Amino acid sequence: MWYSNIYRRHLCDMHIDDWDESFLSEFSPEVYVENLKTAKIQNAMLYFQSHVGLCYYPTKVGKMHRAFEKEPDKMRRLVDLCHKNGIQVTGYYSLNYNTYESDRHPEWCMKMPSDAEVVQESDSVTAFATARSSRYGLCCPNNFEYRDFVYEQIDEMLAYFTVEGMFFDMPFWPAETCFCDKCRARWEREVGTPFPTTMPADGTDTYLMWMRKRHEWMGEWIAAVTAHVKKRSPALSVEHNFAQGIDSGSHNGCAYEVNAASDFVGGDLYGGIWNHSLACKFYQNITRNAPFDYMFSRCKPGLPSHTLTKTEDEMLTEVLATTAHHGATMVIDAIDPVGTLDKRVYERVGKIFEIEAAYEPYLTGKMVEDVGLYYGAKSRFGRSVCGSDSRKACTTASKSMIAAHIPFGVTGPFHRLTGYKALVMPLLSAQDGDEARILDYVANGGALYFSGARHGELLRALTGGTFTDYTEEKKTYAAPTAVGASLFGDFNPKYPLPFDFRVPVVEGVKDATVLATLTLPYTKPQELRFASIHSNPPGIATAVPIMVEGNYGKGKFIWSAAPIEAIEMAEYQEIFLACLRRLLGDYTPSFVSDAAGDVEITLYEDEDCYLVNAVHLDERVKMPTLAPFEIGVRCEGSVKGVELLPDKTPVPFEARDGYVYFKTAPMHVFDMYRILK
């Protein structure tokens, strides 16, 4: 397919209203494509429609943006110019978000408890943003009239444009709730119980069914969109924005089902460089086809800062962090309301992509992963549990393993478990299931660290324990036992490890060794009396297990009631890493390094070589040059040489104890080395 060797991609947001006649009046296909050429773009994602709902082509079922009415072929001319200049084209369409059509068809709208829809008319142009409760009009995919409208617009676009692929944005429920009549009818038909009149309480059976239906319904809708495109144009690629699969602030139905309907995975993410690294690993192992597509905004920190552009080094770090995971980069710009682009942005992007392009021939092989970080895309409900959520806990655990130079990848229900020396599973919930595979992995000799008490079946199977409730106390402590003392550093029963959150109480733990027990403060939260006026020091020791280890079949596990791996303080991260090392035993890592903790190393193995990437995960506007550091890669057999890419500069190396060691050059942001077998 077209995307298999296309790494430099571009999207320019065109969510522009048309109540002002100047909006998009200066849009020029010729200037647009010249900017793409300056930026060395290989694939352009072009807007055929937007969240506003207005179309950039002659539509019979919707409404064309009035700036295009006098020259209706402007966007098709841009498509043709891209092709003439060797640039592949993906068409953009906004699903579910459609302000114009939601105003025209109130019966299509998602219904929130606090809905207040007001529409102001002025000279036949709807002023979406001036009088409604939100700028964004939301259409419910359970309304099949809306679905038919979308299919008609897809048919129009595919008949009018010649493109290589289609991208569908916003494949999720923008809120966890929709109380429209269509959702109500579908629920009562499929579930057989009265439709909830308010949001079900977190963790209840009704809530779990609510979330399951959100995933099921969204997945069915997205699969139907893909099927409609493929039926008409089987050769077209289809991608649905999967940013919400890892970076969502709500449990909104965007998970594995959405990915299953995409030829490759991609999404626009804004969570910082450490979340960037985690997302790349997640995307790499969940995508159906390589490369995955990591999208980032040129605006700092995101699109709301329209005139603030990231520095060259900030952009370079983001692009090359993706390159270190063999992914494609899509840079997102946003068009000026009048339709112009800032040429300086494209000159900057061009410099960066010129650097990135030199590494593209070497984006081969398979990533070496000793440890699997299990990310559950459906485990985001109950986000305040133990002061964290599964995504935050995974990001922080990822950061700790990068700093310790532990080779790891991201896995989950979408990827293999076999082959990992250990699994790290933060705050997994029953929503993600997968207990049969996980238990099979451990029973067959695997090692598992897991935290929290949100997956009851897994907890019972491994520890014999049952979750009863969370502590009343919001200040809690873990007191190490004699067996667990070596994991907890300076903490001991008198001075236990503190937590600033309620922890789960699990009863009935058996056939497991207790590594730490729960200690509580002297007083309950509702009491006015206190031991110390500024704090709640440890005062009441209990026998309640808060960390245990045990065996299951041929394997072993450590369970922590509190997600120690989620707390971004060195003391907690050292305890987490000590647990992981205890599980790993004296295994031989695939690579070792004395690089600083903010240097991430990734390793790929190909038939005739190893490819070693080092990227400085920092977000400074001007990145420093790092002093040389040592990398050792475990290699079987003899090695012909080591070279610094892309110039193939020979690098001195030493083979000893099954590793090939070499010293890096001084590094600015990123370097790639090749070890020739």
Residue pairs with C-beta under 8 A, 6 or more apart in sequence:
1 237
1 263
1 289
2 43
2 88
2 164
2 165
2 237
3 43
3 88
3 164
3 165
3 237
3 263
3 264
3 289
3 291
3 293
3 328
4 289
4 290
4 291
5 360
6 42
6 43
6 88
6 328
7 42
7 291
7 323
7 327
7 328
7 329
7 356
7 357
7 360
7 363
8 39
8 40
8 41
8 42
8 43
8 328
8 329
8 353
8 356
8 357
9 41
9 42
9 43
9 44
9 45
9 293
9 295
9 328
9 329
9 330
9 331
10 36
10 39
10 41
10 43
10 44
10 45
10 330
10 331
10 332
10 333
10 349
11 44
11 45
11 92
11 295
11 330
11 331
11 332
11 333
12 32
12 47
12 332
12 333
12 334
12 335
12 341
13 47
13 50
13 303
13 332
13 333
13 334
13 335
14 24
14 47
14 50
14 56
14 335
15 50
15 51
15 52
16 23
16 24
16 50
16 52
16 54
16 65
16 335
16 337
16 339
17 23
17 52
17 54
17 127
17 128
17 129
18 24
18 52
18 54
18 65
18 66
18 67
18 125
19 122
19 125
19 126
19 127
19 128
20 337
21 66
21 67
22 337
22 338
23 65
23 67
23 337
23 338
23 339
24 65
24 67
24 68
24 335
24 337
24 338
24 339
25 67
25 338
25 339
26 338
26 339
26 340
27 67
27 74
27 335
27 339
27 340
28 339
29 74
29 75
29 77
29 78
29 81
30 81
31 340
31 341
32 78
32 81
32 341
33 78
33 81
33 82
33 85
33 87
35 341
35 343
35 346
36 44
36 82
36 85
36 87
36 346
37 85
37 87
38 343
38 346
38 347
38 349
38 350
39 331
39 345
39 346
39 347
39 349
39 350
39 353
40 349
40 350
40 353
40 354
40 357
41 87
41 353
42 86
42 87
42 88
43 87
43 88
43 89
43 90
43 164
43 330
44 82
44 87
44 88
44 89
44 90
45 89
45 90
45 91
45 92
45 167
45 330
46 75
46 78
46 79
46 82
46 89
46 90
46 91
46 92
47 56
47 75
47 92
48 55
48 56
48 57
48 75
48 91
48 92
48 93
48 157
48 161
49 55
49 56
49 62
49 92
49 93
49 94
49 153
49 157
50 56
50 92
50 94
51 94
51 97
51 98
51 99
51 136
51 169
51 170
52 65
52 98
52 99
52 100
52 128
53 62
53 63
53 94
53 98
53 99
53 100
53 101
53 102
53 137
54 62
54 63
54 64
54 65
54 100
55 62
55 63
55 64
55 65
55 153
56 64
56 65
56 68
56 74
56 75
57 64
57 68
57 72
57 75
57 76
57 156
57 157
57 160
57 161
58 64
58 72
58 160
59 153
59 156
60 156
61 149
61 152
61 153
61 156
62 100
62 101
62 149
62 153
63 100
64 72
66 125
67 339
68 74
68 75
75 161
76 160
76 161
79 89
79 161
79 162
79 163
82 88
82 89
83 89
83 162
88 164
88 165
89 161
89 162
89 163
89 164
89 165
90 163
90 164
90 165
90 166
90 167
90 237
90 239
91 157
91 161
91 163
91 165
91 166
91 167
92 167
92 169
93 150
93 153
93 154
93 157
93 166
93 167
93 168
93 169
94 168
94 169
94 170
95 141
95 150
95 168
95 169
95 170
95 171
95 222
95 225
96 110
96 138
96 139
96 140
96 141
96 170
96 171
96 172
96 173
96 174
97 136
97 137
97 138
97 139
97 169
97 170
97 174
98 137
98 138
98 139
99 126
99 128
99 135
99 136
99 137
100 126
100 128
100 137
101 108
101 137
101 139
101 146
101 149
102 108
102 109
102 137
102 138
102 139
103 117
103 119
103 126
103 128
103 132
103 137
105 139
105 145
105 146
106 117
107 143
107 145
108 139
108 140
108 143
108 145
108 146
108 149
109 115
109 117
109 137
109 138
109 139
109 140
109 180
110 138
110 139
110 140
110 173
110 174
110 175
110 178
110 180
111 140
111 178
111 179
111 180
112 175
112 177
112 178
112 179
113 177
113 179
113 198
113 199
114 133
115 133
116 132
116 133
117 132
117 133
118 131
118 132
118 133
119 126
119 128
119 131
119 132
120 126
120 127
120 130
120 131
121 127
128 135
128 137
129 135
136 174
138 174
139 146
140 146
140 178
140 180
140 182
140 183
141 147
141 217
141 218
141 221
142 178
142 180
142 182
142 183
142 186
142 217
142 221
143 180
143 182
144 182
147 221
147 224
150 225
151 228
154 166
154 225
154 228
154 229
154 232
155 232
157 166
158 166
158 229
158 232
158 233
158 236
163 236
164 236
164 237
165 236
165 237
165 238
165 239
165 263
166 229
166 236
166 237
166 238
166 239
167 239
167 240
167 241
168 222
168 225
168 238
168 239
168 240
168 241
169 241
170 241
171 218
171 221
171 222
171 240
171 241
171 242
171 244
171 254
171 258
172 218
172 244
172 248
172 252
172 253
172 254
172 258
173 214
173 218
173 252
173 253
174 252
175 250
175 252
176 199
176 210
176 211
176 214
176 250
176 251
176 252
177 199
179 195
179 197
183 195
184 195
186 217
187 193
187 195
187 213
188 194
188 195
190 213
191 209
191 213
193 206
196 206
196 210
199 210
200 206
200 207
200 210
201 207
202 381
202 382
203 381
203 382
207 381
208 430
208 431
211 251
211 253
211 378
211 381
211 431
212 431
214 251
214 252
214 253
215 253
215 255
215 257
215 378
216 257
217 253
218 252
218 253
218 254
218 257
218 258
219 253
219 255
219 256
219 257
219 258
219 260
219 261
220 257
222 240
222 257
222 258
222 261
223 257
223 260
223 261
225 238
225 240
225 261
226 238
226 240
226 261
226 262
229 236
229 238
230 236
230 238
237 263
237 264
238 261
238 262
238 263
239 262
239 263
239 264
239 265
239 266
239 293
240 258
240 259
240 261
240 262
241 266
241 267
241 268
242 254
242 258
242 259
242 262
242 265
242 266
242 267
242 283
243 267
243 268
243 269
243 295
244 252
244 254
244 267
245 254
245 255
245 256
245 258
245 259
245 265
245 267
245 282
245 286
245 377
246 267
246 269
246 278
246 279
246 282
246 283
246 375
246 377
246 391
247 267
247 269
247 270
247 271
247 275
247 279
247 391
248 254
248 380
248 391
250 380
251 378
251 380
251 381
251 383
254 377
255 377
255 378
256 286
256 377
256 378
256 413
256 414
259 265
259 286
259 287
259 288
259 414
260 288
262 288
263 288
263 289
264 287
264 288
264 289
264 290
264 291
264 292
264 293
265 283
265 286
265 287
265 288
265 292
265 293
266 283
266 292
266 293
266 294
266 295
266 328
266 330
267 279
267 283
267 293
267 294
267 295
268 295
268 296
268 297
268 330
268 332
269 275
269 276
269 279
269 294
269 295
269 296
270 296
270 297
270 301
270 302
271 279
271 395
272 619
273 317
273 318
273 321
273 617
273 618
273 619
274 395
274 398
274 399
274 402
274 617
275 395
276 294
276 296
276 318
276 321
276 322
277 321
277 325
277 398
277 402
277 600
277 617
278 373
278 375
278 394
278 395
278 398
278 410
279 294
280 292
280 294
280 321
280 322
280 324
280 325
280 327
281 325
281 373
281 398
281 408
281 409
281 410
282 375
282 410
282 412
283 292
283 293
283 294
283 325
283 327
284 290
284 292
284 325
284 326
284 327
284 367
284 409
284 410
285 409
285 410
285 411
285 412
285 414
285 415
286 412
286 414
286 415
290 326
291 326
291 327
291 328
291 363
292 325
292 327
292 328
293 327
293 328
293 329
293 330
294 322
294 327
294 328
294 329
294 330
295 329
295 330
295 331
295 332
296 318
296 319
296 329
296 330
296 331
296 332
297 303
297 331
297 332
297 334
298 309
298 310
298 315
298 331
298 332
298 333
298 345
298 348
298 349
299 305
299 306
299 308
299 309
299 310
299 334
300 308
300 309
300 310
300 314
303 332
303 334
306 334
306 336
309 342
309 344
309 345
309 348
310 318
311 621
311 622
312 348
312 351
312 352
313 620
313 621
313 622
313 623
313 669
314 619
314 620
314 621
315 331
315 348
315 349
315 352
316 352
316 355
316 623
316 669
316 670
317 615
317 616
317 617
317 618
317 619
317 623
317 669
317 670
318 329
319 329
319 331
319 352
319 353
319 355
319 356
320 355
320 356
320 615
320 669
320 670
321 600
321 615
321 617
321 670
322 328
322 329
323 329
323 356
323 359
323 363
323 613
323 615
323 670
323 672
324 600
324 602
324 613
324 614
324 615
324 670
325 367
325 602
326 363
326 364
326 367
326 604
329 353
329 356
331 349
333 341
333 342
333 345
335 341
336 342
358 645
358 646
359 645
359 646
359 672
361 646
362 611
362 645
362 646
362 672
362 674
364 604
364 606
364 611
365 604
365 605
365 606
365 609
365 610
365 611
366 604
366 605
366 606
367 409
367 602
367 603
367 604
368 407
368 590
368 591
368 603
368 604
368 605
369 407
369 408
369 409
369 419
369 420
370 406
370 407
370 408
370 420
370 421
370 422
370 587
370 589
370 590
371 401
371 406
371 407
371 408
371 409
371 420
371 421
371 422
371 423
371 424
371 580
371 584
372 408
372 409
372 410
372 411
372 415
372 417
372 420
372 422
372 423
372 424
373 394
373 397
373 398
373 401
373 408
373 409
373 410
373 411
373 423
373 424
374 410
374 411
374 412
374 423
374 424
374 425
374 426
374 428
374 438
375 390
375 391
375 394
375 410
375 411
375 412
376 390
376 412
376 413
376 428
376 429
376 431
376 432
376 434
377 412
377 432
378 429
378 431
378 432
379 389
379 390
379 427
379 428
379 429
379 431
379 432
379 454
380 389
380 390
380 391
381 429
381 431
382 389
382 429
382 454
383 389
385 427
385 452
385 454
386 427
386 451
386 452
386 499
386 501
386 502
386 503
386 504
386 561
386 562
386 563
386 566
387 499
387 500
387 501
387 563
387 566
387 567
388 426
388 427
388 563
388 566
388 567
389 427
390 426
390 427
390 428
390 429
392 566
393 426
393 427
393 451
393 563
393 565
393 566
394 410
394 426
396 565
396 566
396 567
396 568
396 573
397 424
397 426
397 565
397 566
397 576
398 408
398 410
399 568
399 573
400 565
400 573
400 576
400 577
401 408
401 424
401 577
401 580
402 597
402 598
402 600
402 617
403 573
403 597
403 598
404 577
404 597
405 589
405 591
405 592
405 593
405 595
405 601
406 580
406 589
407 589
407 590
407 591
407 601
407 603
408 424
411 417
411 420
411 423
412 432
412 434
413 432
413 433
413 434
413 437
417 423
417 437
417 438
417 440
417 441
417 446
418 441
418 444
420 441
420 446
421 447
421 584
421 587
422 446
422 447
422 448
422 449
422 580
422 583
422 584
423 438
423 441
423 446
423 447
423 448
423 449
423 450
424 449
424 450
424 565
424 580
425 438
425 448
425 449
425 450
425 451
426 450
426 451
426 452
426 563
426 565
426 566
427 451
427 452
427 454
427 563
427 566
428 450
428 452
428 454
428 455
428 458
429 454
429 455
430 454
430 455
430 456
430 457
432 455
435 455
435 457
435 458
435 461
438 448
438 458
439 458
439 461
439 462
439 552
441 448
441 555
442 448
442 462
442 552
442 553
442 555
442 556
442 557
443 552
443 553
443 554
443 555
444 553
444 554
444 555
445 553
445 554
445 555
446 555
447 555
447 556
447 557
447 583
447 584
448 462
448 555
448 556
448 557
448 558
448 583
449 557
449 558
449 559
449 560
449 565
449 576
449 579
449 580
449 583
450 458
450 462
450 557
450 558
450 559
450 560
451 559
451 560
451 561
451 562
451 563
451 564
451 565
451 566
452 504
452 561
452 562
452 563
453 459
453 467
453 504
453 506
453 561
456 466
456 467
459 465
459 466
459 467
459 506
459 559
460 466
461 552
462 512
462 550
462 552
462 557
462 559
463 506
463 509
463 510
463 511
463 512
463 548
463 550
463 559
464 508
464 509
464 510
464 511
464 512
465 506
465 507
465 508
465 509
465 510
465 545
466 506
466 507
466 508
467 504
467 505
467 506
468 505
468 506
468 507
469 504
469 505
470 502
470 503
470 504
470 505
471 502
471 503
471 505
471 518
471 520
472 502
472 524
472 525
473 502
473 520
473 521
473 524
473 525
473 536
474 500
474 501
474 502
474 525
475 498
475 499
475 500
475 521
475 535
475 536
476 498
476 499
476 501
476 502
476 503
476 518
476 519
476 520
476 562
477 496
477 497
477 498
477 499
477 518
477 519
477 520
477 538
478 488
478 491
478 496
478 497
478 499
478 516
478 517
478 518
478 519
478 546
478 547
478 562
479 491
479 492
479 493
479 496
479 497
479 516
479 517
479 518
479 519
479 538
479 541
480 487
480 488
480 491
480 492
480 493
480 496
480 497
480 515
480 516
481 514
481 515
481 516
481 517
483 513
483 514
483 515
484 514
484 515
484 516
484 547
484 549
485 492
486 578
487 515
487 547
487 575
487 578
487 579
487 582
488 497
488 516
488 575
488 578
489 571
489 574
489 575
489 578
491 497
491 571
493 519
493 541
494 538
495 538
496 516
496 519
496 538
497 516
497 564
497 571
497 572
497 575
498 538
499 562
499 567
501 562
503 518
503 546
503 561
503 562
504 561
505 518
505 544
505 561
506 544
506 545
506 561
509 545
509 548
511 550
511 551
512 545
512 548
512 549
512 550
512 559
513 548
513 549
513 550
514 545
514 547
514 548
515 547
515 548
515 549
515 558
516 545
516 546
516 547
517 541
517 542
517 543
517 544
517 545
517 546
518 542
518 544
518 545
518 546
518 561
519 538
519 539
519 540
519 541
519 542
520 538
520 539
520 540
520 542
521 531
521 536
521 537
521 538
521 539
521 540
522 530
522 531
522 536
522 537
522 539
522 540
523 529
523 530
523 531
523 536
523 539
530 536
531 537
531 539
545 561
546 560
546 561
546 562
547 558
547 559
547 560
547 561
548 558
548 559
549 556
549 557
549 558
549 559
549 582
550 556
550 557
550 559
551 557
556 583
557 583
558 579
558 582
558 583
560 579
564 572
564 575
564 576
564 579
565 572
565 573
565 576
567 573
588 634
588 658
589 634
590 603
590 633
590 634
591 601
591 603
591 612
591 631
591 632
591 633
591 634
592 631
592 632
592 659
593 599
593 601
593 629
593 630
593 631
593 632
594 629
594 630
595 601
595 614
595 626
595 629
595 630
595 631
595 664
596 626
596 629
598 616
598 617
598 618
599 614
599 615
599 616
599 617
599 626
599 629
599 667
600 614
600 615
600 617
601 612
601 613
601 614
601 631
602 612
602 613
602 615
603 610
603 611
603 612
603 613
603 633
604 610
604 611
604 613
605 611
608 676
608 677
609 674
609 675
609 676
609 677
610 633
610 635
610 674
610 675
610 677
611 672
611 673
611 674
611 675
612 631
612 633
612 672
612 673
612 674
612 675
613 670
613 671
613 672
614 631
614 664
614 667
614 670
614 671
614 672
614 673
615 669
615 670
616 623
616 626
616 667
616 668
616 669
616 670
623 668
623 669
624 668
625 666
625 667
625 668
626 666
626 667
626 668
627 666
628 663
628 664
628 665
628 666
628 667
629 663
629 664
630 661
630 662
630 663
630 664
631 661
631 662
631 664
631 673
632 659
632 660
632 661
633 659
633 660
633 675
634 658
634 659
635 655
635 658
635 659
635 660
635 675
635 677
636 658
637 677
638 655
638 677
639 653
639 655
639 660
639 675
639 676
639 677
640 676
640 677
641 650
641 651
641 653
641 675
641 676
642 650
642 651
642 652
642 653
642 660
642 662
642 673
642 674
642 675
642 676
643 649
643 650
643 651
643 673
643 674
643 676
644 651
644 665
644 671
644 672
644 673
645 671
645 672
645 673
645 674
646 672
648 674
649 665
651 662
651 663
651 665
651 673
652 662
652 663
653 660
653 661
653 662
653 675
654 660
654 661
654 662
655 661
660 675
662 673
664 671
664 673
665 671
